[in-house]
Amino acid sequence: MRFPDAESTTIDLLRHGEPVGGRMLRGSTDHPLSETGWQQVTDAVMRHTVEGHLPYDAIVTSPLTRCREFALWLGEEFDLPVQVEDDLAELHLGQWEGKTHAQVFAEEGTERMSAFWYDPAAVSPPGGETIQAFDARLAEVWRQLLINPPGQHVLVVAHLFVCNGLLRQVIGQPLSRILAMDLPYAALSRVRHERHLLGETTFVEWIGR
């Protein structure tokens, strides 16, 4: 810890593994993990076991199957409480849901998709969730995690955009750069929040291991 006598909460952010169907603009489309995806997240988490035990006190998960099923299995295996948090669901991608980039480009050209990746604060998926609304719900999830953490060390199982959005609550980059981290499947990031005499401070220990 950086501050003497601080109270510390550690939060690990795990992106889910590969879902059935491979890479696509999945959003809130509810696909389960593939066999490869199960192996990816299992390997990522098991690297942190010590004498057969995980360091976590609790697990918080997105309600979508590709996150929830693994979180529930992990909780049962290691006797950990699991909390399903609806606001950890992935960004809703509207008309792009369940399509590959190539399919979207073929249907509507490249302009809107390119503009979205360039500045998601200015351009939203057609019929989808705005980044402003997405950021607002994640800010509240993060606030609640820090105010009332379910343990001293918490595992959050979520999605690419969600992990980016939660890290933004710490780093504070502009909304136009909220999707800057291209985290691979099963990437694990760690954040440490310290409550001390001067107030509260949050540190990023690593991103995307």
N, CA and C atoms as a LAMMPS dump frame, in Angstrom:
ITEM: TIMESTEP
0
ITEM: NUMBER OF ATOMS
627
ITEM: BOX BOUNDS ff ff ff
-5.0000000000000000e+02 5.0000000000000000e+02
-5.0000000000000000e+02 5.0000000000000000e+02
-5.0000000000000000e+02 5.0000000000000000e+02
ITEM: ATOMS id mol type element x y z
1 1 1 N 0.831 -1.191 0
2 1 2 C 0 0 0
3 1 3 C 0.875 1.254 0
4 2 1 N 0.345 2.328 -0.603
5 2 2 C 1.08 3.582 -0.678
6 2 3 C 0.888 4.43 0.581
7 3 1 N -0.26 4.241 1.257
8 3 2 C -0.564 5.066 2.426
9 3 3 C -0.51 4.21 3.697
10 4 1 N 0.249 4.626 4.713
11 4 2 C 0.317 3.856 5.959
12 4 3 C -1.079 3.729 6.582
13 5 1 N -1.362 2.531 7.08
14 5 2 C -2.615 2.266 7.79
15 5 3 C -3.864 2.445 6.923
16 6 1 N -3.716 2.397 5.61
17 6 2 C -4.883 2.509 4.731
18 6 3 C -5.706 1.225 4.758
19 7 1 N -7.002 1.364 4.529
20 7 2 C -7.868 0.218 4.254
21 7 3 C -7.891 0.018 2.749
22 8 1 N -7.642 -1.205 2.314
23 8 2 C -7.449 -1.448 0.891
24 8 3 C -8.464 -2.453 0.35
25 9 1 N -8.988 -2.167 -0.848
26 9 2 C -9.831 -3.1 -1.594
27 9 3 C -9.186 -3.34 -2.948
28 10 1 N -8.993 -4.596 -3.324
29 10 2 C -8.43 -4.947 -4.629
30 10 3 C -9.54 -5.505 -5.507
31 11 1 N -9.621 -4.999 -6.728
32 11 2 C -10.648 -5.435 -7.676
33 11 3 C -9.965 -5.899 -8.945
34 12 1 N -10.162 -7.166 -9.283
35 12 2 C -9.641 -7.724 -10.531
36 12 3 C -10.752 -7.723 -11.581
37 13 1 N -10.445 -7.233 -12.768
38 13 2 C -11.398 -7.17 -13.873
39 13 3 C -11.022 -8.219 -14.906
40 14 1 N -11.896 -9.195 -15.119
41 14 2 C -11.629 -10.285 -16.058
42 14 3 C -12.565 -10.177 -17.251
43 15 1 N -11.996 -10.041 -18.447
44 15 2 C -12.815 -10.145 -19.646
45 15 3 C -13.122 -11.626 -19.881
46 16 1 N -14.334 -11.91 -20.316
47 16 2 C -14.725 -13.296 -20.602
48 16 3 C -13.849 -13.899 -21.7
49 17 1 N -13.927 -15.214 -21.835
50 17 2 C -13.218 -15.912 -22.898
51 17 3 C -13.994 -15.889 -24.208
52 18 1 N -13.464 -16.613 -25.178
53 18 2 C -14.083 -16.666 -26.507
54 18 3 C -15.485 -17.278 -26.433
55 19 1 N -16.503 -16.602 -26.95
56 19 2 C -17.836 -17.203 -26.978
57 19 3 C -18.035 -18.105 -28.204
58 20 1 N -19.081 -18.897 -28.153
59 20 2 C -19.511 -19.67 -29.312
60 20 3 C -19.818 -18.692 -30.452
61 21 1 N -19.317 -19.007 -31.636
62 21 2 C -19.55 -18.126 -32.784
63 21 3 C -18.362 -17.26 -33.135
64 22 1 N -17.341 -17.24 -32.255
65 22 2 C -16.135 -16.489 -32.56
66 22 3 C -16.333 -14.988 -32.487
67 23 1 N -15.435 -14.261 -33.123
68 23 2 C -15.439 -12.797 -33.016
69 23 3 C -16.592 -12.19 -33.812
70 24 1 N -17.303 -11.293 -33.159
71 24 2 C -18.361 -10.52 -33.8
72 24 3 C -18.698 -9.343 -32.901
73 25 1 N -19.559 -8.498 -33.38
74 25 2 C -20.081 -7.384 -32.587
75 25 3 C -21.242 -7.918 -31.758
76 26 1 N -20.899 -8.516 -30.632
77 26 2 C -21.882 -9.314 -29.884
78 26 3 C -22.786 -8.45 -29.003
79 27 1 N -22.193 -7.486 -28.307
80 27 2 C -22.995 -6.625 -27.445
81 27 3 C -23.787 -7.42 -26.424
82 28 1 N -25.092 -7.196 -26.406
83 28 2 C -25.946 -7.891 -25.441
84 28 3 C -26.458 -9.229 -25.952
85 29 1 N -26.052 -9.635 -27.168
86 29 2 C -26.407 -10.962 -27.676
87 29 3 C -25.828 -12.014 -26.736
88 30 1 N -26.651 -12.96 -26.317
89 30 2 C -26.285 -13.805 -25.171
90 30 3 C -25.763 -15.175 -25.595
91 31 1 N -24.516 -15.221 -26.031
92 31 2 C -23.88 -16.466 -26.417
93 31 3 C -23.065 -17.036 -25.252
94 32 1 N -23.054 -18.361 -25.085
95 32 2 C -22.203 -18.969 -24.056
96 32 3 C -20.753 -19.024 -24.506
97 33 1 N -19.873 -19.373 -23.575
98 33 2 C -18.466 -19.57 -23.911
99 33 3 C -18.287 -20.831 -24.75
100 34 1 N -17.335 -20.788 -25.661
101 34 2 C -16.896 -21.992 -26.359
102 34 3 C -15.991 -22.802 -25.435
103 35 1 N -15.629 -24.005 -25.847
104 35 2 C -14.674 -24.794 -25.053
105 35 3 C -13.353 -24.037 -24.9
106 36 1 N -12.923 -23.397 -25.983
107 36 2 C -11.699 -22.591 -25.915
108 36 3 C -11.856 -21.453 -24.915
109 37 1 N -13.018 -20.81 -24.927
110 37 2 C -13.278 -19.715 -24.004
111 37 3 C -13.241 -20.144 -22.554
112 38 1 N -13.831 -21.303 -22.25
113 38 2 C -13.775 -21.837 -20.88
114 38 3 C -12.322 -22.057 -20.452
115 39 1 N -11.525 -22.616 -21.362
116 39 2 C -10.123 -22.875 -21.026
117 39 3 C -9.368 -21.565 -20.8
118 40 1 N -9.66 -20.55 -21.613
119 40 2 C -8.972 -19.267 -21.478
120 40 3 C -9.205 -18.634 -20.104
121 41 1 N -10.473 -18.55 -19.692
122 41 2 C -10.742 -17.884 -18.411
123 41 3 C -10.309 -18.751 -17.23
124 42 1 N -10.433 -20.05 -17.379
125 42 2 C -9.976 -20.936 -16.305
126 42 3 C -8.477 -20.787 -16.098
127 43 1 N -7.718 -20.798 -17.186
128 43 2 C -6.265 -20.633 -17.083
129 43 3 C -5.91 -19.274 -16.471
130 44 1 N -6.61 -18.223 -16.889
131 44 2 C -6.305 -16.877 -16.407
132 44 3 C -6.484 -16.766 -14.904
133 45 1 N -7.538 -17.376 -14.391
134 45 2 C -7.835 -17.265 -12.961
135 45 3 C -6.975 -18.229 -12.144
136 46 1 N -6.797 -19.444 -12.634
137 46 2 C -6.075 -20.447 -11.852
138 46 3 C -4.605 -20.103 -11.657
139 47 1 N -4.065 -19.234 -12.494
140 47 2 C -2.681 -18.785 -12.299
141 47 3 C -2.498 -18.065 -10.964
142 48 1 N -3.605 -17.624 -10.384
143 48 2 C -3.52 -16.846 -9.146
144 48 3 C -3.852 -17.669 -7.899
145 49 1 N -4.011 -18.971 -8.055
146 49 2 C -4.252 -19.8 -6.875
147 49 3 C -2.97 -19.927 -6.052
148 50 1 N -3.162 -20.004 -4.748
149 50 2 C -2.069 -20.243 -3.805
150 50 3 C -2.472 -21.418 -2.931
151 51 1 N -1.72 -22.514 -3.031
152 51 2 C -2.03 -23.737 -2.289
153 51 3 C -3.482 -24.166 -2.502
154 52 1 N -3.917 -24.067 -3.761
155 52 2 C -5.253 -24.533 -4.122
156 52 3 C -6.377 -23.558 -3.834
157 53 1 N -6.047 -22.356 -3.375
158 53 2 C -7.074 -21.371 -3.031
159 53 3 C -6.917 -20.117 -3.894
160 54 1 N -8.055 -19.545 -4.305
161 54 2 C -8.033 -18.265 -4.993
162 54 3 C -7.944 -17.13 -3.973
163 55 1 N -7.426 -15.973 -4.373
164 55 2 C -7.292 -14.864 -3.418
165 55 3 C -8.593 -14.101 -3.182
166 56 1 N -9.665 -14.47 -3.876
167 56 2 C -10.873 -13.654 -3.857
168 56 3 C -11.774 -13.959 -2.673
169 57 1 N -12.489 -12.91 -2.25
170 57 2 C -13.527 -13.046 -1.227
171 57 3 C -14.909 -13.152 -1.856
172 58 1 N -15.058 -12.632 -3.077
173 58 2 C -16.372 -12.616 -3.724
174 58 3 C -16.184 -12.386 -5.218
175 59 1 N -17.237 -12.707 -5.981
176 59 2 C -17.252 -12.527 -7.43
177 59 3 C -18.482 -11.699 -7.791
178 60 1 N -18.291 -10.728 -8.68
179 60 2 C -19.4 -9.942 -9.231
180 60 3 C -19.365 -10.138 -10.741
181 61 1 N -20.519 -10.42 -11.346
182 61 2 C -20.525 -10.782 -12.759
183 61 3 C -21.621 -10.088 -13.549
184 62 1 N -21.328 -9.903 -14.816
185 62 2 C -22.357 -9.52 -15.786
186 62 3 C -23.44 -10.599 -15.821
187 63 1 N -24.679 -10.23 -16.153
188 63 2 C -25.732 -11.243 -16.257
189 63 3 C -25.658 -12.083 -17.526
190 64 1 N -24.837 -11.688 -18.496
191 64 2 C -24.791 -12.416 -19.758
192 64 3 C -24.063 -13.743 -19.593
193 65 1 N -24.538 -14.744 -20.327
194 65 2 C -24.114 -16.131 -20.125
195 65 3 C -22.608 -16.31 -20.223
196 66 1 N -21.953 -15.621 -21.126
197 66 2 C -20.514 -15.818 -21.333
198 66 3 C -19.689 -15.37 -20.129
199 67 1 N -20.295 -14.598 -19.241
200 67 2 C -19.652 -14.218 -17.979
201 67 3 C -20.26 -14.985 -16.802
202 68 1 N -21.584 -15.012 -16.754
203 68 2 C -22.284 -15.531 -15.573
204 68 3 C -22.015 -17.008 -15.329
205 69 1 N -22.017 -17.823 -16.394
206 69 2 C -21.835 -19.263 -16.187
207 69 3 C -20.475 -19.565 -15.58
208 70 1 N -19.43 -18.89 -16.063
209 70 2 C -18.104 -19.12 -15.5
210 70 3 C -18.042 -18.632 -14.058
211 71 1 N -18.612 -17.46 -13.793
212 71 2 C -18.585 -16.913 -12.428
213 71 3 C -19.299 -17.84 -11.446
214 72 1 N -20.445 -18.364 -11.843
215 72 2 C -21.19 -19.265 -10.955
216 72 3 C -20.427 -20.567 -10.726
217 73 1 N -19.807 -21.078 -11.789
218 73 2 C -19.004 -22.305 -11.64
219 73 3 C -17.826 -22.057 -10.698
220 74 1 N -17.155 -20.92 -10.889
221 74 2 C -15.99 -20.6 -10.056
222 74 3 C -16.412 -20.431 -8.596
223 75 1 N -17.532 -19.773 -8.386
224 75 2 C -18.027 -19.604 -7.027
225 75 3 C -18.34 -20.917 -6.349
226 76 1 N -18.919 -21.829 -7.117
227 76 2 C -19.244 -23.145 -6.546
228 76 3 C -17.977 -23.946 -6.263
229 77 1 N -17.019 -23.894 -7.168
230 77 2 C -15.779 -24.648 -6.996
231 77 3 C -14.982 -24.192 -5.776
232 78 1 N -15.006 -22.891 -5.504
233 78 2 C -14.157 -22.334 -4.443
234 78 3 C -14.966 -21.76 -3.284
235 79 1 N -16.252 -22.065 -3.258
236 79 2 C -17.13 -21.646 -2.162
237 79 3 C -17.077 -20.134 -1.955
238 80 1 N -17.278 -19.4 -3.05
239 80 2 C -17.268 -17.944 -3.019
240 80 3 C -18.646 -17.4 -3.366
241 81 1 N -19.101 -16.342 -2.691
242 81 2 C -20.389 -15.736 -3.059
243 81 3 C -20.297 -15.071 -4.423
244 82 1 N -21.373 -15.169 -5.198
245 82 2 C -21.422 -14.588 -6.536
246 82 3 C -22.61 -13.625 -6.614
247 83 1 N -22.33 -12.418 -7.027
248 83 2 C -23.358 -11.395 -7.189
249 83 3 C -23.51 -11.087 -8.679
250 84 1 N -24.73 -11.206 -9.212
251 84 2 C -25.003 -10.862 -10.609
252 84 3 C -25.44 -9.401 -10.653
253 85 1 N -24.699 -8.597 -11.413
254 85 2 C -24.968 -7.16 -11.498
255 85 3 C -25.429 -6.816 -12.914
256 86 1 N -26.709 -6.511 -13.063
257 86 2 C -27.273 -6.265 -14.387
258 86 3 C -26.565 -5.147 -15.144
259 87 1 N -26.088 -4.126 -14.435
260 87 2 C -25.468 -2.986 -15.101
261 87 3 C -24.046 -3.26 -15.593
262 88 1 N -23.56 -4.495 -15.391
263 88 2 C -22.285 -4.905 -15.99
264 88 3 C -22.477 -5.549 -17.365
265 89 1 N -23.707 -5.579 -17.867
266 89 2 C -23.95 -6.101 -19.218
267 89 3 C -23.194 -5.257 -20.246
268 90 1 N -22.86 -5.891 -21.363
269 90 2 C -22.083 -5.196 -22.392
270 90 3 C -22.91 -4.088 -23.046
271 91 1 N -22.208 -3.126 -23.647
272 91 2 C -22.835 -2.059 -24.423
273 91 3 C -23.785 -2.665 -25.453
274 92 1 N -25.021 -2.138 -25.511
275 92 2 C -25.982 -2.632 -26.508
276 92 3 C -25.646 -1.999 -27.851
277 93 1 N -25.441 -2.844 -28.858
278 93 2 C -24.942 -2.377 -30.147
279 93 3 C -26.025 -2.205 -31.199
280 94 1 N -27.286 -2.244 -30.801
281 94 2 C -28.374 -1.95 -31.727
282 94 3 C -28.377 -2.832 -32.96
283 95 1 N -28.372 -2.207 -34.126
284 95 2 C -28.466 -2.953 -35.388
285 95 3 C -27.194 -3.722 -35.722
286 96 1 N -26.119 -3.459 -34.964
287 96 2 C -24.877 -4.196 -35.208
288 96 3 C -24.804 -5.504 -34.412
289 97 1 N -25.731 -5.701 -33.516
290 97 2 C -25.68 -6.88 -32.639
291 97 3 C -25.608 -8.185 -33.441
292 98 1 N -24.673 -9.046 -33.041
293 98 2 C -24.572 -10.379 -33.625
294 98 3 C -23.992 -10.421 -35.024
295 99 1 N -23.429 -9.304 -35.497
296 99 2 C -22.86 -9.257 -36.841
297 99 3 C -21.339 -9.101 -36.763
298 100 1 N -20.663 -9.557 -37.787
299 100 2 C -19.23 -9.308 -37.897
300 100 3 C -19.009 -7.905 -38.473
301 101 1 N -17.771 -7.414 -38.311
302 101 2 C -17.457 -6.131 -38.938
303 101 3 C -17.71 -6.189 -40.444
304 102 1 N -17.33 -7.298 -41.069
305 102 2 C -17.5 -7.423 -42.519
306 102 3 C -18.97 -7.339 -42.909
307 103 1 N -19.856 -7.936 -42.116
308 103 2 C -21.284 -7.869 -42.419
309 103 3 C -21.811 -6.441 -42.306
310 104 1 N -21.385 -5.736 -41.271
311 104 2 C -21.816 -4.338 -41.111
312 104 3 C -21.301 -3.498 -42.274
313 105 1 N -20.038 -3.676 -42.645
314 105 2 C -19.469 -2.902 -43.754
315 105 3 C -20.233 -3.189 -45.051
316 106 1 N -20.601 -4.452 -45.279
317 106 2 C -21.313 -4.821 -46.5
318 106 3 C -22.715 -4.206 -46.534
319 107 1 N -23.341 -4.103 -45.37
320 107 2 C -24.723 -3.612 -45.304
321 107 3 C -24.822 -2.095 -45.353
322 108 1 N -23.875 -1.394 -44.696
323 108 2 C -24.04 0.058 -44.565
324 108 3 C -22.78 0.85 -44.877
325 109 1 N -21.735 0.197 -45.377
326 109 2 C -20.493 0.894 -45.635
327 109 3 C -19.643 1.004 -44.373
328 110 1 N -18.528 1.671 -44.481
329 110 2 C -17.551 1.707 -43.394
330 110 3 C -17.607 2.991 -42.558
331 111 1 N -18.34 3.998 -43.028
332 111 2 C -18.235 5.327 -42.422
333 111 3 C -18.668 5.352 -40.958
334 112 1 N -19.851 4.811 -40.646
335 112 2 C -20.352 4.934 -39.274
336 112 3 C -19.534 4.096 -38.292
337 113 1 N -19.196 2.882 -38.69
338 113 2 C -18.398 2.033 -37.816
339 113 3 C -17.037 2.673 -37.548
340 114 1 N -16.399 3.207 -38.568
341 114 2 C -15.104 3.859 -38.391
342 114 3 C -15.232 5.07 -37.473
343 115 1 N -16.321 5.827 -37.643
344 115 2 C -16.548 6.997 -36.795
345 115 3 C -16.778 6.597 -35.342
346 116 1 N -17.446 5.477 -35.13
347 116 2 C -17.681 4.986 -33.774
348 116 3 C -16.365 4.631 -33.091
349 117 1 N -15.502 3.9 -33.771
350 117 2 C -14.228 3.536 -33.167
351 117 3 C -13.33 4.76 -32.969
352 118 1 N -13.459 5.743 -33.852
353 118 2 C -12.651 6.954 -33.722
354 118 3 C -13.109 7.791 -32.534
355 119 1 N -14.427 7.933 -32.362
356 119 2 C -14.951 8.747 -31.256
357 119 3 C -16.333 8.225 -30.842
358 120 1 N -16.371 7.219 -29.966
359 120 2 C -17.658 6.649 -29.555
360 120 3 C -18.526 7.617 -28.76
361 121 1 N -17.958 8.729 -28.284
362 121 2 C -18.767 9.732 -27.596
363 121 3 C -19.606 10.545 -28.574
364 122 1 N -19.186 10.572 -29.837
365 122 2 C -19.886 11.366 -30.854
366 122 3 C -20.808 10.525 -31.727
367 123 1 N -20.493 9.228 -31.868
368 123 2 C -21.251 8.359 -32.765
369 123 3 C -21.618 7.08 -32.028
370 124 1 N -22.897 6.699 -32.08
371 124 2 C -23.375 5.476 -31.43
372 124 3 C -23.78 4.454 -32.489
373 125 1 N -23.802 3.16 -32.132
374 125 2 C -24.354 2.17 -33.05
375 125 3 C -25.808 2.51 -33.36
376 126 1 N -26.269 2.307 -34.589
377 126 2 C -27.658 2.644 -34.926
378 126 3 C -28.644 1.859 -34.062
379 127 1 N -29.465 2.579 -33.321
380 127 2 C -30.432 1.926 -32.437
381 127 3 C -29.821 1.388 -31.161
382 128 1 N -28.56 1.706 -30.901
383 128 2 C -27.865 1.151 -29.747
384 128 3 C -27.756 2.133 -28.596
385 129 1 N -27.057 1.7 -27.566
386 129 2 C -26.855 2.487 -26.359
387 129 3 C -25.794 3.56 -26.589
388 130 1 N -26.02 4.74 -26.077
389 130 2 C -24.995 5.78 -26.191
390 130 3 C -23.873 5.522 -25.182
391 131 1 N -22.696 5.988 -25.51
392 131 2 C -21.569 5.859 -24.589
393 131 3 C -21.833 6.65 -23.308
394 132 1 N -22.548 7.75 -23.415
395 132 2 C -22.849 8.545 -22.228
396 132 3 C -23.703 7.746 -21.24
397 133 1 N -24.723 7.044 -21.745
398 133 2 C -25.569 6.224 -20.869
399 133 3 C -24.786 5.039 -20.317
400 134 1 N -23.967 4.442 -21.153
401 134 2 C -23.118 3.323 -20.751
402 134 3 C -22.166 3.735 -19.632
403 135 1 N -21.509 4.864 -19.822
404 135 2 C -20.564 5.36 -18.828
405 135 3 C -21.273 5.681 -17.513
406 136 1 N -22.475 6.218 -17.583
407 136 2 C -23.21 6.576 -16.367
408 136 3 C -23.555 5.342 -15.546
409 137 1 N -23.979 4.262 -16.205
410 137 2 C -24.325 3.058 -15.427
411 137 3 C -23.087 2.386 -14.845
412 138 1 N -21.974 2.425 -15.587
413 138 2 C -20.747 1.841 -15.046
414 138 3 C -20.181 2.687 -13.905
415 139 1 N -20.328 3.993 -13.989
416 139 2 C -19.871 4.858 -12.9
417 139 3 C -20.594 4.518 -11.603
418 140 1 N -21.879 4.212 -11.705
419 140 2 C -22.635 3.861 -10.502
420 140 3 C -22.227 2.483 -9.969
421 141 1 N -22.007 1.522 -10.868
422 141 2 C -21.517 0.21 -10.429
423 141 3 C -20.187 0.369 -9.697
424 142 1 N -19.288 1.154 -10.265
425 142 2 C -17.962 1.344 -9.667
426 142 3 C -18.083 2.03 -8.307
427 143 1 N -18.931 3.042 -8.236
428 143 2 C -19.135 3.754 -6.971
429 143 3 C -19.617 2.799 -5.879
430 144 1 N -20.561 1.94 -6.231
431 144 2 C -21.084 0.991 -5.25
432 144 3 C -20.034 -0.038 -4.844
433 145 1 N -19.194 -0.451 -5.792
434 145 2 C -18.124 -1.403 -5.472
435 145 3 C -17.152 -0.812 -4.458
436 146 1 N -16.875 0.477 -4.584
437 146 2 C -15.932 1.118 -3.667
438 146 3 C -16.573 1.459 -2.326
439 147 1 N -17.852 1.845 -2.354
440 147 2 C -18.54 2.199 -1.111
441 147 3 C -18.833 0.964 -0.272
442 148 1 N -19.293 -0.081 -0.947
443 148 2 C -19.739 -1.281 -0.23
444 148 3 C -19.183 -2.534 -0.9
445 149 1 N -17.868 -2.727 -0.876
446 149 2 C -17.285 -3.89 -1.553
447 149 3 C -17.714 -5.186 -0.867
448 150 1 N -17.984 -6.234 -1.654
449 150 2 C -18.378 -7.515 -1.047
450 150 3 C -17.219 -8.281 -0.425
451 151 1 N -16.027 -7.713 -0.442
452 151 2 C -14.848 -8.344 0.161
453 151 3 C -13.635 -7.468 -0.062
454 152 1 N -12.516 -7.868 0.535
455 152 2 C -11.277 -7.108 0.356
456 152 3 C -10.638 -7.334 -1.007
457 153 1 N -10.947 -8.493 -1.609
458 153 2 C -10.424 -8.8 -2.939
459 153 3 C -11.573 -9.39 -3.757
460 154 1 N -11.959 -8.665 -4.81
461 154 2 C -13.163 -8.991 -5.575
462 154 3 C -12.782 -9.258 -7.027
463 155 1 N -13.37 -10.3 -7.597
464 155 2 C -13.227 -10.584 -9.031
465 155 3 C -14.486 -10.129 -9.75
466 156 1 N -14.311 -9.271 -10.758
467 156 2 C -15.421 -8.828 -11.609
468 156 3 C -15.264 -9.505 -12.967
469 157 1 N -16.291 -10.244 -13.399
470 157 2 C -16.259 -10.939 -14.691
471 157 3 C -17.166 -10.167 -15.642
472 158 1 N -16.573 -9.626 -16.714
473 158 2 C -17.342 -8.728 -17.561
474 158 3 C -16.857 -8.806 -19.017
475 159 1 N -16.979 -7.704 -19.73
476 159 2 C -16.814 -7.666 -21.19
477 159 3 C -15.745 -6.656 -21.59
478 160 1 N -15.403 -6.657 -22.873
479 160 2 C -14.37 -5.75 -23.383
480 160 3 C -14.713 -4.292 -23.101
481 161 1 N -15.89 -3.851 -23.549
482 161 2 C -16.247 -2.45 -23.36
483 161 3 C -16.458 -2.143 -21.88
484 162 1 N -17.02 -3.084 -21.13
485 162 2 C -17.262 -2.867 -19.7
486 162 3 C -15.944 -2.72 -18.944
487 163 1 N -14.992 -3.599 -19.214
488 163 2 C -13.687 -3.469 -18.543
489 163 3 C -13.033 -2.136 -18.885
490 164 1 N -13.131 -1.714 -20.146
491 164 2 C -12.635 -0.402 -20.53
492 164 3 C -13.341 0.698 -19.747
493 165 1 N -14.664 0.586 -19.643
494 165 2 C -15.443 1.606 -18.961
495 165 3 C -15.159 1.672 -17.472
496 166 1 N -14.918 0.532 -16.854
497 166 2 C -14.578 0.526 -15.428
498 166 3 C -13.188 1.104 -15.196
499 167 1 N -12.252 0.771 -16.066
500 167 2 C -10.917 1.355 -15.939
501 167 3 C -10.954 2.871 -16.148
502 168 1 N -11.867 3.352 -16.978
503 168 2 C -12.016 4.798 -17.16
504 168 3 C -12.402 5.497 -15.852
505 169 1 N -13.137 4.784 -14.981
506 169 2 C -13.528 5.393 -13.707
507 169 3 C -12.304 5.696 -12.838
508 170 1 N -11.193 4.995 -13.12
509 170 2 C -9.943 5.216 -12.383
510 170 3 C -9.031 6.181 -13.135
511 171 1 N -8.838 5.914 -14.426
512 171 2 C -7.86 6.672 -15.208
513 171 3 C -8.403 8.039 -15.606
514 172 1 N -9.7 8.094 -15.893
515 172 2 C -10.331 9.369 -16.2
516 172 3 C -10.064 9.906 -17.587
517 173 1 N -9.781 9.025 -18.562
518 173 2 C -9.571 9.516 -19.917
519 173 3 C -10.891 10.04 -20.496
520 174 1 N -10.847 10.884 -21.533
521 174 2 C -12.083 11.404 -22.129
522 174 3 C -12.965 10.285 -22.665
523 175 1 N -14.266 10.558 -22.746
524 175 2 C -15.191 9.557 -23.279
525 175 3 C -14.822 9.15 -24.703
526 176 1 N -14.23 10.042 -25.445
527 176 2 C -13.828 9.705 -26.816
528 176 3 C -12.779 8.602 -26.845
529 177 1 N -12.113 8.344 -25.696
530 177 2 C -11.072 7.318 -25.613
531 177 3 C -11.471 6.184 -24.672
532 178 1 N -12.75 6.046 -24.394
533 178 2 C -13.208 5.037 -23.437
534 178 3 C -12.92 3.619 -23.911
535 179 1 N -12.795 3.403 -25.223
536 179 2 C -12.568 2.053 -25.763
537 179 3 C -11.12 1.871 -26.231
538 180 1 N -10.194 2.598 -25.624
539 180 2 C -8.811 2.619 -26.11
540 180 3 C -8.056 1.322 -25.858
541 181 1 N -8.486 0.513 -24.875
542 181 2 C -7.738 -0.686 -24.496
543 181 3 C -8.315 -1.92 -25.183
544 182 1 N -7.564 -2.47 -26.105
545 182 2 C -8.035 -3.632 -26.873
546 182 3 C -7.654 -4.903 -26.12
547 183 1 N -8.364 -5.153 -25.036
548 183 2 C -8.045 -6.277 -24.148
549 183 3 C -8.403 -7.596 -24.818
550 184 1 N -7.524 -8.571 -24.816
551 184 2 C -7.837 -9.875 -25.419
552 184 3 C -8.797 -10.669 -24.543
553 185 1 N -9.327 -11.75 -25.093
554 185 2 C -10.15 -12.652 -24.289
555 185 3 C -9.384 -13.088 -23.035
556 186 1 N -10.078 -13.116 -21.923
557 186 2 C -9.541 -13.576 -20.632
558 186 3 C -8.45 -12.663 -20.075
559 187 1 N -8.364 -11.43 -20.585
560 187 2 C -7.407 -10.464 -20.025
561 187 3 C -7.828 -10.116 -18.601
562 188 1 N -6.849 -10.027 -17.714
563 188 2 C -7.099 -9.718 -16.311
564 188 3 C -6.379 -8.423 -15.952
565 189 1 N -7.114 -7.49 -15.371
566 189 2 C -6.543 -6.216 -14.924
567 189 3 C -6.794 -6.065 -13.428
568 190 1 N -5.917 -5.353 -12.744
569 190 2 C -6.046 -5.23 -11.287
570 190 3 C -6.008 -3.759 -10.852
571 191 1 N -6.962 -3.417 -10
572 191 2 C -7.086 -2.073 -9.447
573 191 3 C -7.087 -2.184 -7.922
574 192 1 N -6.418 -1.255 -7.263
575 192 2 C -6.373 -1.237 -5.792
576 192 3 C -6.871 0.111 -5.288
577 193 1 N -7.855 0.068 -4.413
578 193 2 C -8.441 1.297 -3.859
579 193 3 C -8.067 1.4 -2.388
580 194 1 N -7.465 2.525 -2.019
581 194 2 C -7.017 2.728 -0.637
582 194 3 C -7.791 3.886 0.006
583 195 1 N -8.316 3.61 1.198
584 195 2 C -8.988 4.635 2.002
585 195 3 C -8.035 5.014 3.144
586 196 1 N -7.679 6.295 3.23
587 196 2 C -6.627 6.717 4.141
588 196 3 C -7.008 8.048 4.787
589 197 1 N -6.119 8.589 5.613
590 197 2 C -6.42 9.792 6.388
591 197 3 C -6.694 11.017 5.508
592 198 1 N -6.094 11.062 4.333
593 198 2 C -6.282 12.201 3.439
594 198 3 C -7.504 12.06 2.533
595 199 1 N -8.081 10.868 2.484
596 199 2 C -9.225 10.621 1.609
597 199 3 C -9.157 9.238 0.986
598 200 1 N -9.31 9.171 -0.325
599 200 2 C -9.28 7.9 -1.045
600 200 3 C -8.461 8.052 -2.319
601 201 1 N -7.722 6.997 -2.67
602 201 2 C -6.907 7 -3.875
603 201 3 C -6.983 5.619 -4.52
604 202 1 N -7.094 5.593 -5.851
605 202 2 C -7.158 4.325 -6.579
606 202 3 C -5.951 4.197 -7.498
607 203 1 N -5.349 3.016 -7.492
608 203 2 C -4.178 2.726 -8.313
609 203 3 C -4.491 1.58 -9.276
610 204 1 N -3.955 1.649 -10.479
611 204 2 C -4.003 0.535 -11.425
612 204 3 C -2.704 -0.234 -11.3
613 205 1 N -2.793 -1.5 -10.883
614 205 2 C -1.586 -2.319 -10.74
615 205 3 C -1.126 -2.893 -12.078
616 206 1 N -2.077 -3.37 -12.876
617 206 2 C -1.74 -3.809 -14.232
618 206 3 C -3.008 -3.869 -15.062
619 207 1 N -2.815 -3.877 -16.401
620 207 2 C -3.94 -3.938 -17.335
621 207 3 C -3.674 -5.042 -18.342
622 208 1 N -4.605 -5.971 -18.445
623 208 2 C -4.637 -6.912 -19.556
624 208 3 C -3.631 -8.035 -19.523
625 209 1 N -3.262 -8.53 -18.347
626 209 2 C -2.358 -9.671 -18.294
627 209 3 C -3.078 -10.942 -18.715
